[in-house]
Amino acid sequence: MKVGDLNYNIFSEHQLKPYEKRAPDFSGRFIRWFLEHIYRLDEIDADDACVDAKHDKGVDAIYVDDVSETVYIIQAKTKTKDNAEFGDTELKEFYGTLQQFDSKKNIDDVFSETKNDKLKQTIARTGLSVKVDSGYDVRGVFVSNARANSDAKAIIDKLPKIEIYDADAIADDYVDLDVDGGIKGIYYFDVSDSDVIKYDAGGAAARLFLAPALNLLKMEGRTDGSLFEQNVRLALGNTKVNKGLRESIKQKGEHKNFPLYHNGINVLCRDIVSETKERIEVEDYVVVNGAQSLTSLMAEKSKITDDLKILVKLIETKGDTALSQRITTNSNNQNAIKARDLKSNHNIQTRLKAEVNAISDGHVAYEIKQGEINKGKAVLTNESAGLILLAMDLEQPWSCHQKYRVMDELHSDIFGRPDVTGAMILGYWECFRSVQSALDAIEDKHFAYYNLTKYFLAYAVVSLIRTDPAGEAMLKNMRGIITSDRLTEMIDIFRSLATSIAFDLNAEIVGDGAETFDYKNELKSPTWCKRISARLVAQYSKDVMRKKSESIGALCLDLSIAK
């Protein structure tokens, strides 16, 4: 990413489109994008953290990291003018804001005084005052799409516990590797204090050696991301990996041991121009694995000593683009094994994959492995299918924020049943997608486009359908409905019921007190989900009595016997 990409119009058009329904303005969309792409939170956690609204005490988001026992108080200051800057005034004001959260007493005061229900709910939901009182560190994060000017940079060293993410820092941390790129020019690696291992394979020359960290930081293109541009997408941020790297860099006594803990970086170059015992000179280079490392080194540059060295794998490609792409793909594909990966060859998953392919006539790919090539097909991941079944078949929408459980402890409960077939998965998926179109009918747009709401709405629709034997029979007749080309009719039923329930849901929220309604908490509560769903089902029955809608039996009977 380049700094200019953060300008208001460009950023709105190219990055913030997916956030338009989740936040009403540029600032709200920007802070959510930041939390997901720089702080690496998932969608639900990002929305949970946001408290941006009137009377927010100068706080746009609060993120509590229980692993590092750190509370992050985040404020976003956005600019609509291209290439804008901000100064020290905003930072001084934010420093004052941060003091409101540095003790249990101050947090309790904010809780009692604020008129912002989102802020109050977040303080209560996270147990903020208790955690700060127990010793959690409180840090401020100032975020902007503008650059910090010289005054801002001068004062930040005098304001403890505040970190700036201005346009330069964001462009540095977010690296979008969508196009061929890299640095055109000459660069040399300092190998004066390292042995060099030489390896030649298929015409590509490789060198392994230790290079001083300070030497590596002289490579161009770190700030604007051009050093890392090479055909894969990699979003970097305040991850546990980065935090660990930065902590290791701060411990100067450990610098000699750094190569023992660190995997190193991979660098491709067009040509190795010259080699001596002191240096290896290359032309046209790109880093294909190691952006996090170099970003962390840059962030802690003042702590680096001559003892800190990094393992470098240097590969000369001679301009072979296909080879470069293979190296890039494989070197960035060595991620931690997840539960989904371990289940990818499970007989249940392979069976479902074949069944979905057959029932959809090859139009839908049930993806069970990351990186599958399914060009020209609609793709449904097994993890997404598991969440849909969890909400609609097992009727547990309140658990859908724990997606890590789907392919782990809940795998057998969700997938390991005779009823779960490719036809069932395809049918529920299509119906779930139709339910999402009804979210527009929900008046509170923050609630409507919170990630768990769609699962709750789908659950409520299924709960309503199951009140009639014909509806229950329809849900069990997915194969018959699909093979008789009547899936569209069932989708229309789901869409119609979802819209009706969404309108009634507005009244339920008002009845529960819209101003104090903490949907981020309630949607994770089995008690709330069951209670509200029961009310919505009862309301639909009343509407039927008043002849405002058709009975469930009348809607579903024909499809329940389709063959």
Wavefront OBJ file of the C-alpha trace (Angstrom):
o trace
v 0.000 0.000 0.000
v 1.164 3.502 -0.801
v 0.492 6.510 1.409
v -1.634 8.097 -1.315
v -3.950 5.078 -1.211
v -5.187 6.337 2.170
v -6.523 9.582 0.722
v -10.244 9.941 1.389
v -11.658 9.322 -2.097
v -9.264 6.554 -3.115
v -9.523 4.754 0.219
v -13.330 4.993 0.264
v -13.578 3.523 -3.212
v -10.983 0.756 -3.007
v -10.930 -0.350 0.631
v -14.065 0.748 2.490
v -16.871 -0.448 0.198
v -17.400 -3.671 2.227
v -17.866 -1.575 5.377
v -20.640 0.712 4.111
v -23.429 -1.204 5.831
v -21.481 -1.682 9.053
v -20.790 2.012 9.687
v -22.521 5.184 8.472
v -19.472 7.360 7.863
v -15.851 7.324 6.731
v -14.439 7.416 10.266
v -16.490 4.421 11.424
v -15.551 2.393 8.364
v -11.910 3.380 8.667
v -11.587 2.263 12.301
v -13.150 -1.119 11.487
v -10.833 -1.562 8.511
v -7.878 -0.692 10.734
v -8.848 -3.203 13.414
v -9.224 -5.997 10.868
v -6.292 -5.281 8.559
v -3.708 -3.773 10.890
v -4.658 -5.203 14.295
v -5.747 -8.468 12.629
v -9.036 -8.842 14.517
v -11.858 -10.805 12.964
v -15.077 -9.082 11.943
v -16.988 -9.782 15.159
v -14.135 -8.734 17.456
v -13.639 -5.546 15.425
v -17.293 -4.595 15.732
v -17.273 -5.524 19.427
v -14.378 -3.142 20.024
v -16.009 -0.128 18.332
v -17.770 2.432 20.522
v -17.735 5.353 18.062
v -20.826 7.501 18.630
v -21.803 10.756 20.283
v -20.425 11.274 23.808
v -17.724 8.650 23.272
v -15.222 10.468 25.517
v -12.790 10.712 22.613
v -12.652 6.922 22.220
v -13.533 5.105 19.004
v -12.639 1.556 20.038
v -11.536 -0.419 23.079
v -9.752 -3.718 22.515
v -8.773 -5.925 25.443
v -6.014 -8.445 24.721
v -6.247 -10.987 27.534
v -3.175 -12.836 26.289
v -0.811 -9.893 26.720
v -3.003 -8.370 29.469
v -3.180 -5.079 27.601
v -6.056 -2.658 27.079
v -5.873 -0.650 23.845
v -7.772 2.641 23.810
v -8.062 3.612 20.154
v -8.945 6.950 18.615
v -9.264 7.650 14.892
v -8.816 11.108 13.383
v -9.572 11.072 9.681
v -8.986 13.752 7.060
v -10.896 14.312 3.828
v -8.213 16.501 2.251
v -5.595 14.679 0.171
v -2.089 14.419 1.637
v -3.247 16.037 4.887
v -1.219 16.120 8.107
v -2.030 16.281 11.806
v -0.034 17.927 14.578
v 0.581 17.735 18.303
v -2.763 19.230 19.383
v -4.706 16.043 18.575
v -2.129 13.928 20.406
v -2.222 16.112 23.526
v -5.994 15.826 23.607
v -5.786 12.062 23.175
v -3.293 11.830 26.015
v -5.897 13.501 28.229
v -8.490 11.020 27.001
v -6.220 8.112 27.898
v -6.034 9.231 31.527
v -9.755 8.476 31.873
v -8.945 4.768 31.616
v -5.782 4.430 33.682
v -7.434 3.313 36.938
v -10.511 1.506 38.197
v -11.869 4.701 39.736
v -11.523 6.674 36.521
v -13.135 3.929 34.466
v -16.019 3.667 36.934
v -16.454 7.440 36.653
v -16.592 7.214 32.858
v -19.146 4.424 33.128
v -21.431 6.444 35.394
v -21.063 9.703 33.476
v -21.098 8.732 29.803
v -24.230 9.073 27.697
v -22.775 6.712 25.097
v -24.449 3.335 25.623
v -21.920 1.579 23.352
v -19.061 2.766 25.551
v -20.903 1.808 28.726
v -21.770 -1.638 27.353
v -18.188 -2.290 26.260
v -16.798 -1.303 29.665
v -19.235 -3.695 31.346
v -18.912 -6.514 28.811
v -15.096 -6.575 28.926
v -14.855 -6.173 32.691
v -12.558 -3.252 31.956
v -12.264 -1.660 35.386
v -11.543 -4.969 37.122
v -8.878 -5.912 34.570
v -7.125 -2.544 34.800
v -7.269 -2.783 38.583
v -5.679 -6.245 38.395
v -2.692 -4.873 36.485
v -3.602 -4.830 32.791
v -1.469 -2.301 30.924
v -3.399 0.568 29.310
v -2.047 1.851 26.003
v -3.305 4.432 23.557
v -3.410 3.965 19.797
v -3.893 7.073 17.661
v -4.973 6.221 14.116
v -5.225 8.508 11.110
v -5.262 8.384 7.327
v -3.131 11.554 7.423
v 0.585 11.916 8.067
v 2.019 13.055 11.396
v 3.783 16.382 10.981
v 7.061 17.315 12.676
v 5.288 18.646 15.789
v 3.409 15.368 16.222
v 6.586 13.332 15.816
v 8.412 15.530 18.312
v 5.803 15.228 21.039
v 5.055 11.523 20.740
v 8.309 10.649 22.538
v 7.110 12.745 25.481
v 3.733 11.010 25.697
v 4.233 7.573 27.248
v 2.073 4.641 26.215
v 0.761 6.211 23.010
v 1.455 4.642 19.639
v 0.792 6.430 16.358
v -0.529 4.757 13.256
v -0.464 7.570 10.731
v -0.608 7.171 6.948
v 3.079 6.235 6.801
v 2.791 3.597 9.532
v -0.372 2.066 8.092
v 1.120 1.914 4.610
v 4.175 0.272 6.173
v 2.179 -2.317 8.127
v -0.377 -3.190 5.477
v 1.273 -4.766 2.505
v -0.921 -5.667 -0.449
v 0.997 -7.961 -2.730
v -1.284 -8.012 -5.739
v 1.086 -7.158 -8.542
v 4.573 -7.940 -9.722
v 6.922 -5.447 -8.150
v 9.983 -5.017 -6.056
v 12.870 -2.583 -6.168
v 14.704 -1.788 -9.375
v 18.325 -1.100 -8.619
v 21.469 -2.316 -6.870
v 21.741 -3.412 -3.258
v 24.415 -5.227 -1.299
v 24.211 -7.669 1.608
v 26.914 -7.455 4.252
v 28.361 -10.984 4.716
v 31.652 -9.904 6.306
v 30.774 -11.711 9.555
v 29.073 -14.790 8.105
v 29.809 -17.943 6.198
v 27.848 -18.233 2.944
v 26.239 -21.472 1.838
v 25.939 -21.705 -1.951
v 23.359 -23.879 -3.654
v 22.439 -24.127 -7.334
v 19.253 -25.845 -8.514
v 17.813 -25.836 -12.006
v 19.627 -22.703 -12.994
v 18.575 -20.748 -9.909
v 21.424 -19.817 -7.610
v 20.698 -19.651 -3.879
v 22.769 -18.216 -1.027
v 22.188 -18.700 2.723
v 23.905 -16.363 5.179
v 23.482 -14.151 8.231
v 23.127 -10.434 7.542
v 23.235 -7.622 10.126
v 19.738 -6.292 10.838
v 20.939 -2.719 10.294
v 22.162 -3.707 6.860
v 18.748 -5.121 5.918
v 16.994 -1.927 6.965
v 18.834 -0.115 4.180
v 16.696 -1.886 1.574
v 14.378 0.530 -0.202
v 10.606 0.224 -0.433
v 9.739 -0.709 3.149
v 7.479 2.266 3.831
v 5.379 2.213 0.663
v 5.283 -1.590 0.470
v 7.021 -1.855 -2.896
v 9.758 -4.017 -1.357
v 7.114 -6.690 -0.676
v 5.016 -6.551 -3.859
v 4.951 -10.032 -5.320
v 1.676 -11.706 -6.323
v 0.263 -12.736 -2.938
v -1.761 -10.852 -0.387
v -0.257 -10.355 3.020
v -1.754 -8.090 5.669
v 0.609 -7.299 8.488
v -0.210 -5.744 11.796
v -0.088 -5.839 15.549
v -0.136 -9.629 15.670
v 1.280 -11.851 18.390
v 4.128 -12.654 16.007
v 5.001 -8.997 15.594
v 4.738 -8.366 19.318
v 7.047 -11.291 20.018
v 9.578 -10.100 17.448
v 9.615 -6.597 18.873
v 10.039 -7.869 22.415
v 12.983 -10.023 21.291
v 14.593 -7.013 19.617
v 14.286 -4.973 22.807
v 16.291 -7.560 24.769
v 19.824 -6.701 23.681
v 21.325 -9.590 25.610
v 19.439 -11.964 23.305
v 20.573 -10.437 20.020
v 23.286 -13.037 19.431
v 20.664 -15.766 19.781
v 18.175 -14.142 17.415
v 18.924 -16.479 14.460
v 18.121 -19.431 16.738
v 14.564 -18.183 17.305
v 13.772 -16.604 13.978
v 12.991 -18.202 10.612
v 14.690 -15.484 8.582
v 13.640 -13.794 5.358
v 13.471 -14.833 1.708
v 14.750 -12.431 -0.939
v 14.520 -12.852 -4.711
v 16.791 -10.949 -7.070
v 17.114 -10.820 -10.803
v 20.910 -11.131 -10.774
v 23.740 -11.644 -8.314
v 26.080 -9.018 -9.714
v 29.188 -9.756 -7.674
v 30.361 -11.710 -4.636
v 33.276 -11.178 -2.263
v 34.021 -12.267 1.291
v 32.628 -8.928 2.444
v 29.481 -8.477 0.391
v 27.009 -9.918 -2.102
v 25.745 -7.339 -4.577
v 22.385 -7.910 -6.307
v 20.233 -6.163 -8.894
v 16.408 -5.814 -8.789
v 15.187 -7.426 -5.574
v 11.996 -8.202 -3.657
v 11.248 -9.703 -0.222
v 8.728 -12.531 -0.576
v 8.711 -13.695 3.026
v 9.795 -11.500 5.902
v 7.686 -8.354 5.776
v 6.688 -8.804 9.425
v 10.322 -9.149 10.422
v 11.468 -6.029 8.614
v 8.494 -4.036 9.890
v 9.272 -5.067 13.461
v 12.958 -4.262 13.021
v 12.099 -0.828 11.706
v 9.755 -0.166 14.619
v 12.549 -0.956 17.105
v 15.448 0.409 15.066
v 16.912 2.326 18.014
v 17.276 -0.931 19.993
v 19.201 -2.843 17.320
v 22.861 -3.693 17.991
v 25.573 -5.053 15.726
v 24.997 -8.492 17.299
v 21.489 -8.802 15.855
v 21.649 -10.763 12.626
v 18.960 -12.270 10.414
v 19.108 -15.458 8.382
v 18.709 -14.593 4.689
v 17.853 -16.946 1.855
v 18.783 -15.157 -1.362
v 17.616 -16.622 -4.678
v 18.686 -15.429 -8.109
v 15.809 -15.941 -10.588
v 17.296 -14.448 -13.783
v 13.893 -12.867 -14.457
v 12.007 -16.183 -14.464
v 8.543 -14.901 -13.440
v 6.990 -18.366 -13.128
v 9.769 -19.468 -10.783
v 9.381 -16.279 -8.729
v 5.675 -16.903 -8.323
v 6.177 -20.529 -7.246
v 8.764 -19.497 -4.670
v 6.513 -16.699 -3.403
v 3.450 -18.916 -3.093
v 5.252 -21.730 -1.291
v 7.264 -19.528 1.060
v 4.082 -17.762 2.180
v 2.107 -20.975 2.512
v 3.857 -22.400 5.555
v 1.203 -21.288 8.051
v 0.253 -22.890 11.327
v -1.890 -26.009 10.956
v -5.507 -25.339 11.915
v -8.288 -27.730 12.870
v -9.826 -27.200 9.439
v -6.647 -28.434 7.778
v -6.575 -31.540 9.968
v -10.170 -32.356 8.977
v -9.609 -31.729 5.258
v -9.046 -35.415 4.504
v -11.652 -36.697 6.952
v -13.979 -39.191 5.265
v -17.029 -37.106 6.272
v -15.659 -34.022 4.536
v -14.535 -35.832 1.393
v -17.964 -37.485 1.150
v -19.757 -34.153 1.515
v -17.506 -32.604 -1.100
v -18.480 -35.275 -3.618
v -22.169 -35.027 -2.718
v -22.303 -31.233 -3.075
v -20.574 -31.468 -6.437
v -23.079 -34.084 -7.612
v -26.284 -32.427 -6.345
v -25.223 -29.051 -7.788
v -24.217 -30.544 -11.153
v -20.710 -29.273 -10.584
v -21.738 -25.634 -10.144
v -20.889 -25.405 -6.413
v -17.536 -26.327 -4.913
v -17.557 -27.465 -1.297
v -14.075 -26.316 -0.285
v -12.384 -28.521 2.295
v -8.779 -27.393 1.775
v -7.333 -23.924 1.669
v -5.964 -23.030 -1.743
v -8.234 -25.274 -3.809
v -8.650 -24.183 -7.424
v -12.392 -23.859 -8.096
v -12.441 -21.441 -11.000
v -15.900 -20.782 -12.425
v -17.754 -22.329 -9.480
v -19.612 -20.850 -6.541
v -17.497 -21.705 -3.489
v -18.840 -22.779 -0.105
v -16.170 -23.503 2.501
v -16.817 -26.318 4.946
v -16.244 -23.869 7.806
v -19.002 -21.577 6.493
v -21.293 -24.560 5.979
v -20.630 -25.615 9.562
v -21.674 -22.214 10.913
v -24.876 -22.312 8.851
v -25.747 -25.783 10.146
v -24.877 -24.723 13.686
v -27.398 -21.866 13.472
v -30.143 -23.410 11.354
v -30.031 -27.156 11.989
v -28.619 -27.439 15.510
v -30.285 -24.107 16.382
v -27.327 -22.568 18.217
v -26.783 -19.157 16.579
v -25.290 -17.811 19.802
v -22.224 -20.013 19.213
v -21.475 -18.794 15.683
v -18.856 -16.304 16.858
v -16.733 -19.279 17.949
v -16.003 -20.500 14.435
v -12.808 -22.196 15.585
v -15.022 -24.840 17.247
v -16.754 -25.814 14.009
v -13.922 -27.927 12.646
v -12.703 -28.953 16.088
v -14.807 -30.016 19.068
v -18.151 -29.478 17.302
v -17.191 -31.264 14.086
v -18.950 -34.533 14.914
v -22.060 -32.784 16.275
v -22.392 -30.660 13.155
v -21.308 -32.990 10.358
v -21.205 -36.506 11.784
v -24.904 -37.319 11.456
v -26.798 -39.397 8.845
v -29.057 -36.425 8.001
v -26.154 -34.238 6.957
v -25.795 -34.740 3.215
v -24.564 -32.653 0.331
v -28.193 -31.850 -0.544
v -28.865 -30.622 2.983
v -25.769 -28.420 2.974
v -26.552 -26.941 -0.432
v -30.203 -26.299 0.476
v -29.454 -24.635 3.808
v -26.700 -22.529 2.227
v -28.994 -21.179 -0.491
v -31.722 -20.435 2.060
v -29.230 -18.752 4.389
v -28.103 -16.464 1.578
v -31.708 -15.439 0.918
v -32.230 -14.639 4.604
v -29.372 -12.129 4.483
v -31.301 -9.985 1.982
v -33.849 -9.273 4.737
v -31.261 -7.544 6.934
v -32.077 -4.271 5.174
v -35.479 -4.334 6.883
v -33.852 -3.985 10.310
v -33.819 -0.313 11.284
v -30.736 -0.372 13.530
v -28.082 -0.807 10.859
v -25.253 -1.472 13.322
v -27.297 -4.378 14.691
v -28.433 -5.479 11.229
v -24.922 -5.911 9.861
v -23.259 -7.243 12.971
v -21.951 -10.643 11.870
v -24.042 -12.714 14.308
v -27.364 -11.101 13.355
v -27.684 -13.028 10.093
v -27.277 -16.314 11.982
v -29.908 -15.307 14.532
v -32.347 -14.284 11.796
v -31.829 -17.591 9.968
v -32.371 -19.441 13.261
v -35.607 -17.529 13.890
v -36.899 -18.365 10.395
v -36.138 -22.079 10.858
v -37.737 -22.011 14.308
v -40.892 -20.606 12.730
v -40.899 -23.172 9.917
v -40.529 -26.019 12.405
v -43.728 -25.021 14.216
v -45.677 -26.862 11.508
v -45.189 -30.537 10.528
v -45.210 -29.547 6.859
v -42.380 -27.109 7.499
v -40.356 -29.749 9.303
v -40.957 -32.167 6.434
v -39.861 -29.533 3.908
v -36.537 -29.040 5.700
v -35.951 -32.792 5.594
v -36.749 -32.978 1.893
v -33.797 -31.016 0.517
v -32.854 -33.668 -2.035
v -36.376 -33.913 -3.381
v -36.697 -30.127 -3.622
v -33.360 -29.721 -5.420
v -33.754 -32.646 -7.831
v -37.259 -31.471 -8.776
v -35.891 -27.992 -9.593
v -37.950 -26.346 -6.869
v -35.148 -24.912 -4.767
v -36.088 -21.387 -5.905
v -39.535 -21.815 -4.333
v -38.041 -22.737 -0.973
v -35.623 -19.822 -1.182
v -38.574 -17.483 -1.770
v -40.293 -18.853 1.350
v -37.204 -18.220 3.443
v -36.763 -14.718 2.031
v -40.406 -13.808 2.667
v -40.424 -15.150 6.227
v -37.088 -13.496 7.005
v -38.396 -10.114 5.866
v -41.539 -10.484 7.957
v -39.518 -11.485 11.029
v -37.037 -8.653 10.477
v -39.860 -6.095 10.604
v -41.202 -7.647 13.809
v -37.690 -7.730 15.239
v -37.597 -3.929 15.106
v -40.507 -3.794 17.534
v -38.875 -6.355 19.834
v -35.719 -4.271 20.076
v -37.708 -1.147 20.914
v -39.664 -3.132 23.474
v -36.428 -4.249 25.136
v -35.184 -0.640 25.212
v -33.408 0.316 22.005
v -31.156 2.832 23.708
v -29.663 0.260 26.072
v -29.854 -2.776 23.772
v -26.415 -4.422 23.805
v -26.720 -6.669 20.753
v -23.022 -7.584 20.947
v -23.754 -9.322 24.223
v -27.326 -10.509 23.651
v -26.621 -12.308 20.369
v -24.158 -14.519 22.256
v -26.762 -15.364 24.898
v -28.846 -18.552 24.455
v -31.480 -17.098 26.804
v -31.963 -13.925 24.751
v -31.922 -15.716 21.385
v -34.508 -18.291 22.477
v -36.742 -15.696 24.132
v -36.794 -13.292 21.198
v -37.195 -16.084 18.652
v -40.211 -17.407 20.576
v -41.744 -13.926 20.562
v -41.177 -13.570 16.813
v -42.785 -16.959 16.138
v -45.770 -15.982 18.285
v -46.092 -12.646 16.472
v -46.153 -14.371 13.094
v -48.936 -16.667 14.346
v -50.930 -13.583 15.362
v -50.433 -12.130 11.892
v -51.749 -15.352 10.365
v -54.831 -15.102 12.584
v -55.352 -11.591 11.250
v -54.839 -12.947 7.696
v -51.806 -10.777 7.110
v -49.771 -13.761 5.997
v -50.071 -17.380 4.983
v -49.750 -20.215 7.486
v -46.481 -22.119 7.558
v -48.263 -25.302 6.532
v -49.762 -23.630 3.474
v -46.356 -22.273 2.450
v -44.425 -25.506 2.926
v -46.862 -28.369 2.229
v -46.241 -28.683 -1.504
v -42.468 -28.647 -1.114
v -42.547 -31.151 1.742
v -43.607 -33.887 -0.701
v -41.617 -32.780 -3.769
v -39.735 -35.592 -5.482
l 1 2 3 4 5 6 7 8 9 10 11 12 13 14 15 16 17 18 19 20 21 22 23 24 25 26 27 28 29 30 31 32 33 34 35 36 37 38 39 40 41 42 43 44 45 46 47 48 49 50 51 52 53 54 55 56 57 58 59 60 61 62 63 64 65 66 67 68 69 70 71 72 73 74 75 76 77 78 79 80 81 82 83 84 85 86 87 88 89 90 91 92 93 94 95 96 97 98 99 100 101 102 103 104 105 106 107 108 109 110 111 112 113 114 115 116 117 118 119 120 121 122 123 124 125 126 127 128 129 130 131 132 133 134 135 136 137 138 139 140 141 142 143 144 145 146 147 148 149 150 151 152 153 154 155 156 157 158 159 160 161 162 163 164 165 166 167 168 169 170 171 172 173 174 175 176 177 178 179 180 181 182 183 184 185 186 187 188 189 190 191 192 193 194 195 196 197 198 199 200 201 202 203 204 205 206 207 208 209 210 211 212 213 214 215 216 217 218 219 220 221 222 223 224 225 226 227 228 229 230 231 232 233 234 235 236 237 238 239 240 241 242 243 244 245 246 247 248 249 250 251 252 253 254 255 256 257 258 259 260 261 262 263 264 265 266 267 268 269 270 271 272 273 274 275 276 277 278 279 280 281 282 283 284 285 286 287 288 289 290 291 292 293 294 295 296 297 298 299 300 301 302 303 304 305 306 307 308 309 310 311 312 313 314 315 316 317 318 319 320 321 322 323 324 325 326 327 328 329 330 331 332 333 334 335 336 337 338 339 340 341 342 343 344 345 346 347 348 349 350 351 352 353 354 355 356 357 358 359 360 361 362 363 364 365 366 367 368 369 370 371 372 373 374 375 376 377 378 379 380 381 382 383 384 385 386 387 388 389 390 391 392 393 394 395 396 397 398 399 400 401 402 403 404 405 406 407 408 409 410 411 412 413 414 415 416 417 418 419 420 421 422 423 424 425 426 427 428 429 430 431 432 433 434 435 436 437 438 439 440 441 442 443 444 445 446 447 448 449 450 451 452 453 454 455 456 457 458 459 460 461 462 463 464 465 466 467 468 469 470 471 472 473 474 475 476 477 478 479 480 481 482 483 484 485 486 487 488 489 490 491 492 493 494 495 496 497 498 499 500 501 502 503 504 505 506 507 508 509 510 511 512 513 514 515 516 517 518 519 520 521 522 523 524 525 526 527 528 529 530 531 532 533 534 535 536 537 538 539 540 541 542 543 544 545 546 547 548 549 550 551 552 553 554 555 556 557 558 559 560 561 562 563
